[in-house]
Amino acid sequence: MFPPVWSMDDLPSEFPTQGFEFRVVDLSKGPWLPLVRRFFDQQSERERAEFHMGNTLLEEIHSNPIARYFGVVRPSGPGLVGFMGTWIVDWEAEIHHFFIDPSYRGKGLGSLLLARFLRYAEETGIRRVYLEVRASNLSARNVYSRLGFLPSGIREHYYQGPSEDAVLMVYNAGTVEGNGNENPSPSSGPVSMEGPLA
Ligand SMILES: CC(C)(COP(=O)(O)OP(=O)(O)OC[C@H]1O[C@@H](n2cnc3c(N)ncnc32)[C@H](O)[C@@H]1OP(=O)(O)O)[C@@H](O)C(=O)NCCC(=O)NCCS
Protein backbone atom coordinates (compact mmCIF):
# COMPACT_ATOMS: atom_id res chain seq x y z
CA MET A 1 0.00 0.00 0.00
CA PHE A 2 2.86 2.37 0.82
CA PRO A 3 5.56 1.77 -1.74
CA PRO A 4 8.88 2.10 0.10
CA VAL A 5 11.48 4.44 -1.27
CA TRP A 6 13.90 4.55 1.62
CA SER A 7 14.06 2.21 4.54
CA MET A 8 14.19 3.53 8.07
CA ASP A 9 14.61 0.09 9.58
CA ASP A 10 18.18 0.60 10.70
CA LEU A 11 17.89 3.78 12.71
CA PRO A 12 20.58 4.28 15.34
CA SER A 13 19.47 3.04 18.73
CA GLU A 14 19.05 6.49 20.25
CA PHE A 15 16.19 7.27 17.91
CA PRO A 16 12.89 6.77 19.73
CA THR A 17 11.35 6.02 16.35
CA GLN A 18 13.14 2.68 16.30
CA GLY A 19 10.70 -0.20 16.37
CA PHE A 20 8.17 1.70 14.32
CA GLU A 21 8.05 1.36 10.61
CA PHE A 22 8.66 4.56 8.69
CA ARG A 23 9.19 5.06 4.98
CA VAL A 24 10.23 8.04 2.93
CA VAL A 25 8.24 8.28 -0.27
CA ASP A 26 8.12 10.53 -3.30
CA LEU A 27 4.84 12.39 -2.97
CA SER A 28 5.09 13.78 -6.49
CA LYS A 29 4.45 10.30 -7.85
CA GLY A 30 1.74 7.76 -7.33
CA PRO A 31 -1.45 7.98 -5.36
CA TRP A 32 -0.31 10.20 -2.52
CA LEU A 33 -2.32 13.37 -3.10
CA PRO A 34 -5.44 12.34 -1.09
CA LEU A 35 -3.17 11.44 1.81
CA VAL A 36 -1.42 14.80 1.58
CA ARG A 37 -4.78 16.59 1.52
CA ARG A 38 -5.86 14.72 4.66
CA PHE A 39 -2.56 15.56 6.34
CA PHE A 40 -3.09 19.27 5.58
CA ASP A 41 -6.66 19.08 6.94
CA GLN A 42 -5.37 17.60 10.19
CA GLN A 43 -3.02 20.50 10.92
CA SER A 44 -4.02 23.53 12.97
CA GLU A 45 -5.38 26.54 11.12
CA ARG A 46 -2.38 28.59 12.24
CA GLU A 47 0.18 26.12 10.86
CA ARG A 48 -1.85 25.53 7.67
CA ALA A 49 -1.72 29.28 7.03
CA GLU A 50 1.91 29.77 8.05
CA PHE A 51 3.21 26.90 5.94
CA HIS A 52 0.79 27.35 3.03
CA MET A 53 -0.78 23.90 3.32
CA GLY A 54 -3.76 24.28 1.01
CA ASN A 55 -5.06 23.76 -2.50
CA THR A 56 -2.34 25.82 -4.18
CA LEU A 57 0.32 23.59 -2.65
CA LEU A 58 -1.58 20.44 -3.65
CA GLU A 59 -1.72 21.72 -7.20
CA GLU A 60 2.00 22.47 -7.08
CA ILE A 61 2.83 18.96 -5.84
CA HIS A 62 0.69 17.49 -8.59
CA SER A 63 1.76 19.57 -11.55
CA ASN A 64 4.90 21.68 -11.14
CA PRO A 65 7.53 19.87 -13.24
CA ILE A 66 10.48 21.21 -11.23
CA ALA A 67 8.92 20.45 -7.84
CA ARG A 68 9.71 17.29 -5.88
CA TYR A 69 7.98 16.50 -2.60
CA PHE A 70 8.99 13.78 -0.18
CA GLY A 71 7.00 12.46 2.73
CA VAL A 72 7.60 10.38 5.84
CA VAL A 73 4.88 7.79 6.22
CA ARG A 74 4.08 5.41 9.03
CA PRO A 75 2.08 2.70 7.31
CA SER A 76 0.88 1.12 10.55
CA GLY A 77 -0.16 4.47 12.00
CA PRO A 78 -1.64 7.64 10.64
CA GLY A 79 0.01 7.41 7.22
CA LEU A 80 1.79 10.65 6.41
CA VAL A 81 3.54 12.30 9.36
CA GLY A 82 5.65 14.94 7.59
CA PHE A 83 6.88 16.21 4.26
CA MET A 84 9.40 18.41 2.54
CA GLY A 85 9.18 20.25 -0.77
CA THR A 86 11.95 21.22 -3.14
CA TRP A 87 12.45 22.84 -6.50
CA ILE A 88 15.25 21.31 -8.54
CA VAL A 89 16.79 23.01 -11.55
CA ASP A 90 19.92 21.51 -13.10
CA TRP A 91 22.42 21.13 -10.26
CA GLU A 92 20.71 23.34 -7.72
CA ALA A 93 17.84 22.69 -5.35
CA GLU A 94 15.85 24.90 -3.05
CA ILE A 95 13.96 23.58 -0.07
CA HIS A 96 10.79 25.59 0.41
CA HIS A 97 8.72 23.31 2.65
CA PHE A 98 9.78 21.22 5.62
CA PHE A 99 7.10 20.17 8.07
CA ILE A 100 6.63 17.36 10.58
CA ASP A 101 3.31 16.80 12.35
CA PRO A 102 3.60 18.37 15.85
CA SER A 103 3.03 15.04 17.61
CA TYR A 104 5.98 13.49 15.73
CA ARG A 105 8.50 16.31 16.23
CA GLY A 106 11.69 15.85 18.23
CA LYS A 107 12.06 12.18 17.28
CA GLY A 108 14.64 12.67 14.57
CA LEU A 109 12.23 12.25 11.66
CA GLY A 110 12.86 15.73 10.25
CA SER A 111 16.61 15.10 10.33
CA LEU A 112 16.20 11.73 8.67
CA LEU A 113 13.96 13.08 5.94
CA LEU A 114 16.41 15.87 5.19
CA ALA A 115 19.44 13.56 5.39
CA ARG A 116 17.87 11.28 2.84
CA PHE A 117 17.09 14.16 0.54
CA LEU A 118 20.73 15.30 0.78
CA ARG A 119 21.90 11.83 -0.10
CA TYR A 120 19.56 11.83 -3.06
CA ALA A 121 20.95 15.23 -4.02
CA GLU A 122 24.52 13.91 -3.90
CA GLU A 123 23.60 10.88 -5.98
CA THR A 124 21.80 12.84 -8.65
CA GLY A 125 24.46 15.50 -9.15
CA ILE A 126 22.83 18.34 -7.24
CA ARG A 127 25.69 20.52 -6.06
CA ARG A 128 23.98 23.11 -3.90
CA VAL A 129 20.86 23.12 -1.78
CA TYR A 130 19.48 26.45 -0.59
CA LEU A 131 16.87 27.39 1.96
CA GLU A 132 15.76 30.23 4.16
CA VAL A 133 14.47 30.05 7.70
CA ARG A 134 13.04 32.42 10.29
CA ALA A 135 15.85 33.66 12.51
CA SER A 136 13.87 32.58 15.61
CA ASN A 137 13.21 29.04 14.32
CA LEU A 138 16.02 27.45 16.28
CA SER A 139 14.64 23.93 16.01
CA ALA A 140 14.80 24.02 12.20
CA ARG A 141 18.12 25.90 12.18
CA ASN A 142 19.66 23.26 14.45
CA VAL A 143 18.54 20.47 12.14
CA TYR A 144 19.97 22.30 9.10
CA SER A 145 23.28 23.05 10.82
CA ARG A 146 23.70 19.51 12.09
CA LEU A 147 23.30 18.20 8.57
CA GLY A 148 25.91 20.55 7.13
CA PHE A 149 24.02 23.65 6.03
CA LEU A 150 25.99 26.85 6.52
CA PRO A 151 24.56 30.35 6.97
CA SER A 152 25.15 32.42 3.85
CA GLY A 153 23.30 35.66 4.50
CA ILE A 154 20.38 37.49 6.03
CA ARG A 155 17.26 38.86 4.32
CA GLU A 156 16.00 41.58 6.59
CA HIS A 157 12.27 41.63 7.37
CA TYR A 158 11.71 38.85 4.85
CA TYR A 159 8.86 37.23 6.77
CA GLN A 160 5.60 38.90 7.74
CA GLY A 161 3.17 38.17 10.57
CA PRO A 162 5.30 38.64 12.58
CA SER A 163 7.95 40.52 10.62
CA GLU A 164 11.29 38.79 10.96
CA ASP A 165 14.62 38.34 9.21
CA ALA A 166 15.32 35.24 7.14
CA VAL A 167 18.60 33.40 7.59
CA LEU A 168 19.79 32.06 4.24
CA MET A 169 21.57 28.71 4.38
CA VAL A 170 23.37 26.63 1.79
CA TYR A 171 24.53 23.03 1.60
CA ASN A 172 27.45 22.34 -0.71
CA ALA A 173 27.39 18.74 -1.79
CA GLY A 174 30.58 17.02 -0.64
CA THR A 175 31.14 15.34 -3.97
CA VAL A 176 31.75 18.65 -5.69
CA GLU A 177 33.34 21.19 -3.42
CA GLY A 178 31.74 20.58 -0.07
CA ASN A 179 32.09 22.46 3.14
CA GLY A 180 35.10 20.54 4.36
CA ASN A 181 34.65 18.74 7.64
CA GLU A 182 31.74 20.98 8.58
CA ASN A 183 29.59 19.25 6.01
CA PRO A 184 29.17 15.64 7.10
CA SER A 185 27.97 13.48 4.28
CA PRO A 186 24.55 12.05 5.02
CA SER A 187 25.64 8.95 3.14
CA SER A 188 28.14 8.20 5.89
CA GLY A 189 25.37 7.98 8.48
CA PRO A 190 24.09 4.79 10.05
CA VAL A 191 20.95 4.61 7.92
CA SER A 192 20.60 2.93 4.57
CA MET A 193 18.59 3.55 1.47
CA GLU A 194 16.89 0.65 -0.20
CA GLY A 195 16.38 1.91 -3.67
CA PRO A 196 16.62 4.87 -5.99
CA LEU A 197 14.29 7.76 -5.37
CA ALA A 198 13.66 8.66 -8.97
C1 LIG B 1 11.60 21.95 11.71
C2 LIG B 1 10.96 20.57 11.82
C3 LIG B 1 10.57 20.08 10.43
C4 LIG B 1 11.99 19.60 12.43
O1 LIG B 1 11.41 18.30 12.44
P1 LIG B 1 11.68 17.27 13.66
O2 LIG B 1 11.22 15.95 13.25
O3 LIG B 1 11.12 17.82 14.92
O4 LIG B 1 13.26 17.34 13.68
P2 LIG B 1 14.24 16.45 14.59
O5 LIG B 1 13.45 15.61 15.51
O6 LIG B 1 15.17 15.78 13.68
O7 LIG B 1 15.04 17.54 15.39
C5 LIG B 1 14.32 18.51 16.15
C6 LIG B 1 14.79 18.49 17.56
O8 LIG B 1 14.60 17.21 18.12
C7 LIG B 1 15.82 16.77 18.66
N1 LIG B 1 15.95 15.35 18.42
C8 LIG B 1 16.29 14.73 17.29
N2 LIG B 1 16.37 13.41 17.50
C9 LIG B 1 16.04 13.21 18.78
C10 LIG B 1 15.95 12.09 19.59
N3 LIG B 1 16.20 10.88 19.12
N4 LIG B 1 15.57 12.24 20.87
C11 LIG B 1 15.31 13.45 21.36
N5 LIG B 1 15.40 14.58 20.63
C12 LIG B 1 15.77 14.44 19.38
C13 LIG B 1 16.85 17.48 17.88
O9 LIG B 1 18.06 17.56 18.63
C14 LIG B 1 16.22 18.79 17.72
O10 LIG B 1 16.39 19.51 18.92
P3 LIG B 1 16.98 20.96 18.92
O11 LIG B 1 15.96 21.81 18.26
O12 LIG B 1 17.18 21.24 20.36
O13 LIG B 1 18.25 20.84 18.14
C15 LIG B 1 9.73 20.62 12.75
O14 LIG B 1 10.08 21.23 13.97
C16 LIG B 1 8.56 21.38 12.16
O15 LIG B 1 7.76 20.82 11.41
N6 LIG B 1 8.44 22.68 12.50
C17 LIG B 1 7.35 23.52 11.95
C18 LIG B 1 7.62 23.83 10.50
C19 LIG B 1 8.93 24.56 10.32
O16 LIG B 1 9.28 25.42 11.12
N7 LIG B 1 9.64 24.21 9.25
C20 LIG B 1 10.89 24.83 8.90
C21 LIG B 1 10.65 25.97 7.98
S1 LIG B 1 12.18 26.67 7.40
The ligand as a MOL file (V3000), in Angstrom:
LIG
                    3D

  0  0  0     0  0            999 V3000
M  V30 BEGIN CTAB
M  V30 COUNTS 48 50 0 0 0
M  V30 BEGIN ATOM
M  V30 1 C 11.6030 21.9480 11.7100 0
M  V30 2 C 10.9610 20.5740 11.8230 0
M  V30 3 C 10.5710 20.0800 10.4280 0
M  V30 4 C 11.9930 19.6030 12.4290 0
M  V30 5 O 11.4060 18.2960 12.4360 0
M  V30 6 P 11.6770 17.2740 13.6600 0
M  V30 7 O 11.2200 15.9510 13.2460 0
M  V30 8 O 11.1200 17.8170 14.9200 0
M  V30 9 O 13.2640 17.3400 13.6810 0
M  V30 10 P 14.2370 16.4450 14.5900 0
M  V30 11 O 13.4500 15.6080 15.5140 0
M  V30 12 O 15.1730 15.7780 13.6810 0
M  V30 13 O 15.0430 17.5450 15.3880 0
M  V30 14 C 14.3210 18.5060 16.1500 0
M  V30 15 C 14.7880 18.4870 17.5610 0
M  V30 16 O 14.5980 17.2130 18.1160 0
M  V30 17 C 15.8170 16.7720 18.6610 0
M  V30 18 N 15.9450 15.3490 18.4240 0
M  V30 19 C 16.2850 14.7320 17.2930 0
M  V30 20 N 16.3660 13.4140 17.4950 0
M  V30 21 C 16.0390 13.2110 18.7800 0
M  V30 22 C 15.9450 12.0890 19.5900 0
M  V30 23 N 16.1970 10.8780 19.1240 0
M  V30 24 N 15.5730 12.2350 20.8710 0
M  V30 25 C 15.3080 13.4460 21.3650 0
M  V30 26 N 15.3980 14.5760 20.6320 0
M  V30 27 C 15.7710 14.4450 19.3820 0
M  V30 28 C 16.8550 17.4770 17.8820 0
M  V30 29 O 18.0610 17.5580 18.6350 0
M  V30 30 C 16.2230 18.7870 17.7240 0
M  V30 31 O 16.3860 19.5130 18.9150 0
M  V30 32 P 16.9850 20.9560 18.9220 0
M  V30 33 O 15.9610 21.8150 18.2640 0
M  V30 34 O 17.1840 21.2400 20.3560 0
M  V30 35 O 18.2490 20.8440 18.1380 0
M  V30 36 C 9.7260 20.6180 12.7520 0
M  V30 37 O 10.0780 21.2260 13.9670 0
M  V30 38 C 8.5560 21.3770 12.1560 0
M  V30 39 O 7.7610 20.8240 11.4150 0
M  V30 40 N 8.4360 22.6830 12.4980 0
M  V30 41 C 7.3460 23.5150 11.9520 0
M  V30 42 C 7.6160 23.8290 10.4970 0
M  V30 43 C 8.9290 24.5570 10.3240 0
M  V30 44 O 9.2790 25.4180 11.1200 0
M  V30 45 N 9.6400 24.2100 9.2500 0
M  V30 46 C 10.8890 24.8310 8.9040 0
M  V30 47 C 10.6450 25.9660 7.9840 0
M  V30 48 S 12.1810 26.6710 7.4050 0
M  V30 END ATOM
M  V30 BEGIN BOND
M  V30 1 1 1 2
M  V30 2 1 2 3
M  V30 3 1 2 4
M  V30 4 1 2 36
M  V30 5 1 4 5
M  V30 6 1 5 6
M  V30 7 2 6 7
M  V30 8 1 6 8
M  V30 9 1 6 9
M  V30 10 1 9 10
M  V30 11 2 10 11
M  V30 12 1 10 12
M  V30 13 1 10 13
M  V30 14 1 13 14
M  V30 15 1 14 15
M  V30 16 1 15 16
M  V30 17 1 15 30
M  V30 18 1 16 17
M  V30 19 1 17 18
M  V30 20 1 17 28
M  V30 21 1 18 19
M  V30 22 1 18 27
M  V30 23 2 19 20
M  V30 24 1 20 21
M  V30 25 1 21 22
M  V30 26 2 21 27
M  V30 27 1 22 23
M  V30 28 2 22 24
M  V30 29 1 24 25
M  V30 30 2 25 26
M  V30 31 1 26 27
M  V30 32 1 28 29
M  V30 33 1 28 30
M  V30 34 1 30 31
M  V30 35 1 31 32
M  V30 36 2 32 33
M  V30 37 1 32 34
M  V30 38 1 32 35
M  V30 39 1 36 37
M  V30 40 1 36 38
M  V30 41 2 38 39
M  V30 42 1 38 40
M  V30 43 1 40 41
M  V30 44 1 41 42
M  V30 45 1 42 43
M  V30 46 2 43 44
M  V30 47 1 43 45
M  V30 48 1 45 46
M  V30 49 1 46 47
M  V30 50 1 47 48
M  V30 END BOND
M  V30 END CTAB
M  END
